Every structure is written in C-alpha cells, then in structure tokens.
C-alpha cells in the first residue's frame, strides 16, 4: 500500500483528494455496516500508484504514506486495506463541495483522535 487515509477523515470526508487522484482509487463505503467501515474515504491499496497527489489536497491532514502513518493511527493501515475484499460495497464518490475547515477545526479533530502532529 502506498497511501493511507486515517481516521482523521472520519465524518469529515472533504473529497478534494478524489478530484486529484489520477487512477480513481479513493472510495467511499456504500454499505450499511458503519461499525465495519465508518464514514470516511478509503484508498484501494492495489490500485494506488503512489503518486502522492491526494495528500496535500486533504484539508484535514488525514492522508499519510504507509511508512509514515503515525503510531496512533497504525491500525488504520490494515483497516484501509480491508476494502479489497469488500469492493461491492464501495464506489468512487462524486465530488461534493465542502467548506474548508478552519485551523481550529483541524486542530480539534486531531485532538479528538489524540494526535499531536
């Protein structure tokens, strides 16, 4: 896997990353088991070409290279990879406009997940 969307995306789902992905490997869960796949975006690890275009576009700072995922989000790498076996329940989302988060909102989201980065 090249890039991972961490839980910092959870319930934020900006989708700016979807627009810049050249291979459309960023997906949203369309199933009905939110406990298995919470409301966030996911990168398909076998489709990602490791271009890194998504990372600077995420206003929530939720995307990391797999080797650089902070320890607090270590489980998110394996969780992201689980979509491979569940692709019938995922689709590339249609971009919806969202207001950009303020720096305070980004900081509060990081604090919620106990991430100081």
Residue, then its C-alpha position, 0 to 999 in steps of 0.5 A: x500500500x502506498x497511501x493511507x487515509x486515517x481516521x482523521x477523515x472520519x465524518x469529515x470526508x472533504x473529497x478534494x483528494x478524489x478530484x486529484x487522484x489520477x487512477x480513481x482509487x479513493x472510495x467511499x463505503x456504500x454499505x450499511x455496516x458503519x461499525x465495519x467501515x465508518x464514514x470516511x474515504x478509503x484508498x484501494x491499496x492495489x490500485x494506488x500508484x503512489x503518486x502522492x497527489x491526494x495528500x496535500x489536497x486533504x484539508x484535514x491532514x488525514x492522508x499519510x504514506x504507509x511508512x509514515x502513518x503515525x503510531x496512533x493511527x497504525x491500525x488504520x493501515x490494515x483497516x484501509x486495506x480491508x476494502x479489497x475484499x469488500x469492493x461491492x460495497x464501495x464506489x468512487x464518490x462524486x465530488x461534493x463541495x465542502x467548506x474548508x475547515x478552519x485551523x481550529x477545526x483541524x486542530x480539534x479533530x486531531x485532538x479528538x483522535x489524540x494526535x499531536x502532529 
